[in-house]
Amino acid sequence: MTTHKSWCEKLANSKDLPRVEPIPGRMRRRWGSGTIAIPTPAEVDAIMKQVPRGKLITINEIRALVAAKHGATIACPITTGIFAWIAAHAAEETAAEGKLKITPYWRTLKSGGELNRKYPGGVEQLRKRLEAEGHRVAAKGKRFVVEDYARHLVVGRTSLHSQATLPVRTESDSRISVQVAREVRSVKK
């Protein structure tokens, strides 16, 4: 009989990651040439943990921070999303064990401010938690989004491992500026 790993075990399993490699051929059409960073689940979780109450982050900001940390052109959108999902489930697993301090996964949104219905508790639980922190959630067809989410974006008050302080986002642009990414790289060296 095989046993399944817990969410916390999945979060701690970094396998052969992180890794930086050339952007594969099938991804070049969309992302161009350069390098791609594939983070560890723990790296994604660490970024999610830094988002304070009342602030938000999207998967795109997490990807930009990962890419900047590793000096890559982009971070893998697939693994970053999967690892955020694992972090969310590990947080709920930890909460079920009675621990109060968990990763605030409900503050991590999909692009466009959309709630991730695959997170624990689904849209209803996410909505309750976000509204308790002062955000307004609205239905947009079948999707649910945080209204005016861009005003509340934060690109990790400190980057991974406190290597550089990054500004609170106030613009609707969902990408880190090239200048900030260069500054983070120069601080790493």
C-alpha positions in Angstrom: 0.0 0.0 0.0 1.4 3.4 -0.9 1.0 6.4 1.3 0.5 9.8 0.0 2.7 12.7 1.1 1.2 15.4 3.2 1.0 18.9 1.8 3.7 20.0 4.2 5.9 17.2 3.0 5.3 18.3 -0.6 6.2 21.9 0.4 9.5 20.7 1.9 10.4 18.5 -1.1 12.7 20.6 -3.3 13.9 17.7 -5.5 16.5 19.1 -7.9 15.3 22.7 -7.6 15.9 25.6 -7.8 17.2 25.5 -11.4 17.9 28.0 -14.1 18.0 26.8 -17.7 17.4 28.2 -21.2 13.7 28.8 -22.0 12.6 25.7 -23.8 11.7 25.9 -27.5 7.9 25.4 -27.0 7.8 28.4 -24.5 9.9 30.7 -26.7 7.0 31.8 -28.8 5.2 33.3 -25.9 8.1 34.3 -23.6 11.0 34.9 -26.0 14.6 33.8 -25.5 16.6 33.9 -22.3 16.5 31.8 -19.2 13.8 30.4 -17.0 14.0 30.0 -13.2 12.2 27.0 -11.7 11.8 27.7 -8.0 11.4 25.4 -5.0 8.0 25.1 -3.3 9.5 26.7 -0.2 10.7 29.8 -2.2 7.2 30.5 -3.4 5.8 29.9 0.1 8.4 32.3 1.6 7.2 35.1 -0.8 3.6 34.4 0.1 4.4 34.6 3.8 5.7 38.2 3.4 2.4 39.7 2.2 1.0 41.7 5.1 -2.6 42.0 6.1 -4.5 44.3 3.7 -2.0 43.8 0.9 -2.0 41.4 -2.1 0.3 39.8 -4.5 -0.3 38.0 -7.8 1.4 35.0 -9.2 3.0 37.3 -11.8 4.7 39.3 -9.0 5.9 36.1 -7.4 7.3 35.0 -10.7 9.1 38.3 -11.2 10.7 38.1 -7.7 11.8 34.5 -8.4 13.3 35.5 -11.8 15.1 38.4 -10.2 16.5 36.3 -7.4 18.0 33.8 -9.8 19.1 36.3 -12.4 16.7 34.7 -15.0 14.6 36.3 -17.7 11.4 34.7 -16.4 10.2 32.2 -13.7 8.2 29.2 -14.7 4.5 30.1 -14.7 3.4 26.5 -14.3 5.6 25.4 -11.4 5.1 28.8 -9.6 1.3 28.3 -9.8 1.5 24.7 -8.6 3.8 25.6 -5.7 1.5 28.4 -4.6 -1.3 25.8 -4.6 0.8 23.4 -2.6 1.7 26.3 -0.1 -2.0 27.0 0.3 -2.9 23.4 1.1 0.1 23.1 3.4 -1.1 26.2 5.3 -4.6 24.7 5.8 -3.0 21.4 6.9 -0.9 23.3 9.4 -4.0 25.2 10.6 -5.8 21.9 11.1 -3.0 20.8 13.4 -3.9 23.8 15.6 -1.1 26.2 14.6 -2.2 29.8 14.3 0.6 31.3 12.2 0.1 30.1 8.6 0.9 31.3 5.1 -1.8 33.8 4.2 -2.4 32.2 0.8 -5.7 34.1 0.3 -3.7 37.2 -0.4 -2.1 35.5 -3.5 -4.2 36.2 -6.5 -4.1 35.0 -10.1 -3.4 37.7 -12.8 -6.1 40.4 -13.1 -6.9 40.1 -9.4 -8.8 36.8 -9.8 -9.3 34.5 -6.8 -7.9 31.0 -7.2 -10.9 28.7 -6.8 -8.4 25.8 -6.4 -7.2 27.1 -3.0 -8.6 25.5 0.1 -12.2 26.4 0.8 -12.8 27.7 -2.7 -14.0 31.1 -3.7 -16.4 31.5 -0.7 -13.7 31.0 1.9 -11.2 33.2 0.1 -13.9 35.9 -0.3 -14.6 35.9 3.5 -10.9 36.2 4.4 -10.2 38.9 1.9 -13.3 40.9 2.9 -12.3 40.6 6.5 -9.1 42.4 5.6 -11.0 45.2 3.9 -11.0 44.1 0.2 -14.1 44.0 -2.0 -14.7 40.9 -4.1 -16.9 41.0 -7.1 -18.2 38.4 -9.6 -17.1 39.0 -13.2 -19.0 36.3 -15.0 -17.9 33.0 -13.6 -14.8 34.5 -12.1 -14.4 36.4 -8.8 -11.9 39.3 -8.6 -10.7 41.7 -5.9 -12.0 45.1 -7.0 -9.2 47.7 -7.4 -6.7 45.0 -6.4 -3.8 46.9 -8.1 -3.9 49.6 -5.4 -3.2 46.9 -2.8 -0.4 45.1 -4.5 2.9 44.7 -2.7 6.0 43.2 -4.3 7.3 41.6 -1.1 8.3 44.4 1.3 11.6 42.5 1.3 12.7 40.2 -1.4 13.6 36.6 -0.7 16.1 36.3 2.2 15.9 40.0 2.8 18.4 40.9 0.1 16.7 44.0 -1.1 13.8 46.2 -0.1 11.2 46.5 -2.8 8.5 49.2 -3.1 4.8 48.8 -2.4 3.0 48.7 -5.8 0.6 51.5 -6.6 0.3 51.1 -10.3 -1.8 48.6 -12.2 1.3 47.2 -14.0 1.7 43.6 -12.9 5.4 43.3 -13.8 8.4 44.4 -11.8 10.2 47.1 -13.5 13.5 46.2 -15.2 15.3 48.7 -13.0 14.0 47.0 -9.8 15.0 43.6 -11.1 18.5 44.9 -11.9 18.8 46.4 -8.5 17.9 43.1 -6.9 20.4 41.2 -9.0 23.2 43.7 -8.1 22.4 43.4 -4.4 22.7 39.6 -4.8 26.3 39.8 -6.2 
